[in-house]
């Protein structure tokens, strides 16, 4: 999976539209291989991002869990620690 796509489920505060769209954009970039599409592909690219964002938002809002929500700051700190261990300071 693309490392830039972050888990969005079960966080406090809950995911917002911008985060879902950013993950959708990263997904479309990954599967197309385009960082920025050509003018000929731009509309198809943006439509795909919007559709995936809509489907992803519906999915995230429909999921249920008994686990307590994860704290964003704590998860970000863990990710930074993993990156520091992996890549050095």
N, C-alpha and C positions, 0 to 999 in steps of 0.2 A: 504494500500500500504506500501511497505517496506520504512522505513524512510531514508534508505541510498541511495535510488534512488532519485536523484535530478531532478527538472525540467530543461530541456536543451534547450527549445525553446525560441527564441526572446531575446537573450542576446547580449551584446556588450562587448567584442569581441564575435563573434559567437562560437558555440560549436566546439570542435576539436575531432579527432578520439579517442584519449585516454579517453576523458570524455564519449563518446558514448559507448566505450568498457567497461569502469568501470561500467556504469549503466546496461549494458547488463549482465555483470558478476554477479552483485547484483541480478538481476531479476532471472537468472538461479539458483543461490544459493537459493533464496527464494522459487522458485517453486519445486526444487528438495529436499530441506532440507539438501543439502551437502554444507559444507563450502569448503571442498576439496574432490573431488570424489575419489573413489577407483581406482586402476589401471584398473580394468575391465570396469569402467564407464568413465574413463578419456577422451577418444577420443570422445564419444558421448557428454559429457559435454562441451568440448572445441568447437566442431562443432556447438553446439547449441548457445554458446556465440557468435561465429563469425557470424552465420546466423542472430541472433537477432540484433547484432550490425549493420550489413549491412542493414537490413530492417529499423531499427531505424534511421540510417543516411539518407536513402532515404526519410523517412517520414518527418524528420526535415527539409530537404532541399526543400521539396515540399510544406510545409505549408506557408501560407501568413497571414499577419496581418496588420492592420492600426495602431496598438498601437506602440508607440516608444519602442525601445529595452530597456530592463532592465539593469541597471548597476550591474555588478557582485559584486563589493565591497559593494555597498549599500544593496543588497539582502543578502550578507553574514553577514553584521552587523545586519540586521533585524533578521536573523536566530539565531545569537548569543544572541541577546536580548530576543527572545522568549525562548531559552534554559535556559538562566539565570533566567527568570521569572518562568519557569516551574520547574527547578531543583535546583534553588538557586545558589549563587555564589560559 
